[in-house]
Amino acid sequence: MSEIFVIVEHRLNEIRDISFEMLWKACELAQTHSHTVTAILLGHEVNALAEQISDRADTVLLFDDERCKNFNAGTYKEIVAALIQESNPILTLIGNTSWGMELAPCLAVKTGYPLGTDCIDISFQDGKLIAQRQMYDGKIFSNISFADSPGYLLTVRSGVFAKDPLGQRKAEIVKKDFPLAEVPLKKEFVEYVETAAGDVDISQAELLISVGRGIGEEENITLVREFAEALGGIVSCSRPIVDKNWLPKYLQVGTSGKSVSPKVYIAIGISGAFQHMAGVTGAGTIIAINKDHKAPIFRTADYGIVDDLFKIVPALKDKVQELKKG
Ligand SMILES: Cc1cc2nc3c(=O)[nH]c(=O)nc-3n(C[C@H](O)[C@H](O)[C@H](O)COP(=O)(O)OP(=O)(O)OC[C@H]3O[C@@H](n4cnc5c(N)ncnc54)[C@H](O)[C@@H]3O)c2cc1C
């Protein structure tokens, strides 16, 4: 029996989804392999955040200090490395985010532990850690193992694990003193800059209506916008739509866009190329509308409509509006 560490990521006093997703996976692994889950939370005035995750871990190590207010990879590295050296957790999970991509490599150097990055699944087989990663832009799924080590570090891709609470644990929240004599000052936090008004984060959306090249012309996107509006969903797209400058890059789903995990993903005129589908592995239900019954998307979709989108989308929109009225 060993520990699984999860580095909790938060921003503007909110736990980020990636932390819930990692805790979900850590709990699943812990349950099967009799490990315990330790969440490591650094911040300032973050008691409420510790409470929020307390049903998803066995221990929350809470470093609540003014000097932890904003993320600083140097501070995190020193504190987490000392914890790793003290407890030898079998696994430490870190988000494959801007935080994690900065923290994980320096933590690997500091601890000497092997590091696997951008993992999309994790398991233990015959006692050995196996991490799944994508290679060649999502064309190949590779299962990797590691050189023997007392513990391992993995960064986890956003949106690949569930974020639902298991709610089966009751963590002891252990308050720790800030352990460093001085804060490493190689970098300094300056400010948070919000995205421009109107920008949406498709990785957080619960209902995505995604449009692909099958839409034909830029002006036809209005059809998809109206459908999305009727459903209360958000418009996203495949790469050719961005390449043509019809929609902005932040709405692109896929390996060179964003990974999304909506409850429902409706793909309209999208063929289902692997670079696109690699971005929707975390989606709940996938519904595809495509006039070609051989389109690869039908291999993954839960529901499919084989027909002309220009016939189906307006009909669906009208039906939704009718149901809303009635
Ligand atoms: C390095 C690299 C990275 C990439 N990253 C991404 C990425 O992040 N995201 C991404 O999406 N792609 C990415 N791509 C591109 C990817 O390979 C595909 O080319 C792209 O996903 C195809 O987009 P699409 O499905 O919209 O278009 P197409 O493949 O052209 O498919 C259009 C579909 O619309 C259907 N259709 C046409 N007319 C109608 C109609 N009237 N009614 C119903 N259906 C209709 C067709 O049957 C077809 O299946 C990447 C490629 C590379 C090389």
PDBQT file of the ligand as one rigid body, heavy atoms in Angstrom, charges set to zero:
ROOT
HETATM    1  C1  LIG A 401      -0.926  17.796 -37.582  1.00  0.00    +0.000 C 
HETATM    2  C2  LIG A 401      -2.414  17.846 -37.777  1.00  0.00    +0.000 A 
HETATM    3  C3  LIG A 401      -3.208  18.291 -36.745  1.00  0.00    +0.000 A 
HETATM    4  C4  LIG A 401      -4.602  18.362 -36.919  1.00  0.00    +0.000 A 
HETATM    5  N1  LIG A 401      -5.382  18.812 -35.896  1.00  0.00    +0.000 NA
HETATM    6  C5  LIG A 401      -6.712  18.839 -36.053  1.00  0.00    +0.000 A 
HETATM    7  C6  LIG A 401      -7.566  19.263 -34.985  1.00  0.00    +0.000 A 
HETATM    8  O1  LIG A 401      -7.122  19.649 -33.895  1.00  0.00    +0.000 OA
HETATM    9  N2  LIG A 401      -8.899  19.266 -35.202  1.00  0.00    +0.000 N 
HETATM   10  C7  LIG A 401      -9.462  18.862 -36.393  1.00  0.00    +0.000 A 
HETATM   11  O2  LIG A 401     -10.700  18.902 -36.505  1.00  0.00    +0.000 OA
HETATM   12  N3  LIG A 401      -8.676  18.479 -37.405  1.00  0.00    +0.000 NA
HETATM   13  C8  LIG A 401      -7.324  18.470 -37.276  1.00  0.00    +0.000 A 
HETATM   14  N4  LIG A 401      -6.549  18.099 -38.331  1.00  0.00    +0.000 N 
HETATM   15  C9  LIG A 401      -7.192  17.891 -39.633  1.00  0.00    +0.000 C 
HETATM   16  C10 LIG A 401      -7.828  16.503 -39.766  1.00  0.00    +0.000 C 
HETATM   17  O3  LIG A 401      -6.880  15.601 -40.267  1.00  0.00    +0.000 OA
HETATM   18  C11 LIG A 401      -9.007  16.559 -40.743  1.00  0.00    +0.000 C 
HETATM   19  O4  LIG A 401      -8.555  17.044 -41.987  1.00  0.00    +0.000 OA
HETATM   20  C12 LIG A 401     -10.150  17.447 -40.272  1.00  0.00    +0.000 C 
HETATM   21  O5  LIG A 401     -10.552  17.069 -38.968  1.00  0.00    +0.000 OA
HETATM   22  C13 LIG A 401     -11.342  17.286 -41.207  1.00  0.00    +0.000 C 
HETATM   23  O6  LIG A 401     -12.318  18.189 -40.826  1.00  0.00    +0.000 OA
HETATM   24  P1  LIG A 401     -13.839  17.947 -41.229  1.00  0.00    +0.000 P 
HETATM   25  O7  LIG A 401     -14.305  16.669 -40.679  1.00  0.00    +0.000 OA
HETATM   26  O8  LIG A 401     -14.575  19.181 -40.872  1.00  0.00    +0.000 OA
HETATM   27  O9  LIG A 401     -13.758  17.914 -42.831  1.00  0.00    +0.000 OA
HETATM   28  P2  LIG A 401     -13.847  16.697 -43.828  1.00  0.00    +0.000 P 
HETATM   29  O10 LIG A 401     -12.936  15.601 -43.468  1.00  0.00    +0.000 OA
HETATM   30  O11 LIG A 401     -13.713  17.281 -45.189  1.00  0.00    +0.000 OA
HETATM   31  O12 LIG A 401     -15.337  16.133 -43.608  1.00  0.00    +0.000 OA
HETATM   32  C14 LIG A 401     -16.485  16.817 -43.980  1.00  0.00    +0.000 C 
HETATM   33  C15 LIG A 401     -17.642  15.860 -43.792  1.00  0.00    +0.000 C 
HETATM   34  O13 LIG A 401     -18.847  16.532 -44.057  1.00  0.00    +0.000 OA
HETATM   35  C16 LIG A 401     -19.729  15.631 -44.696  1.00  0.00    +0.000 C 
HETATM   36  N5  LIG A 401     -20.678  16.427 -45.466  1.00  0.00    +0.000 N 
HETATM   37  C17 LIG A 401     -20.431  17.183 -46.558  1.00  0.00    +0.000 A 
HETATM   38  N6  LIG A 401     -21.558  17.807 -46.968  1.00  0.00    +0.000 NA
HETATM   39  C18 LIG A 401     -22.524  17.423 -46.086  1.00  0.00    +0.000 A 
HETATM   40  C19 LIG A 401     -23.911  17.725 -45.978  1.00  0.00    +0.000 A 
HETATM   41  N7  LIG A 401     -24.512  18.560 -46.823  1.00  0.00    +0.000 N 
HETATM   42  N8  LIG A 401     -24.617  17.131 -44.988  1.00  0.00    +0.000 NA
HETATM   43  C20 LIG A 401     -24.029  16.276 -44.124  1.00  0.00    +0.000 A 
HETATM   44  N9  LIG A 401     -22.706  15.966 -44.181  1.00  0.00    +0.000 NA
HETATM   45  C21 LIG A 401     -21.969  16.534 -45.149  1.00  0.00    +0.000 A 
HETATM   46  C22 LIG A 401     -18.828  14.755 -45.550  1.00  0.00    +0.000 C 
HETATM   47  O14 LIG A 401     -19.460  13.518 -45.808  1.00  0.00    +0.000 OA
HETATM   48  C23 LIG A 401     -17.586  14.638 -44.693  1.00  0.00    +0.000 C 
HETATM   49  O15 LIG A 401     -17.625  13.452 -43.912  1.00  0.00    +0.000 OA
HETATM   50  C24 LIG A 401      -5.172  18.001 -38.172  1.00  0.00    +0.000 A 
HETATM   51  C25 LIG A 401      -4.352  17.534 -39.192  1.00  0.00    +0.000 A 
HETATM   52  C26 LIG A 401      -2.996  17.459 -39.005  1.00  0.00    +0.000 A 
HETATM   53  C27 LIG A 401      -2.135  16.952 -40.136  1.00  0.00    +0.000 C 
ENDROOT
TORSDOF 0
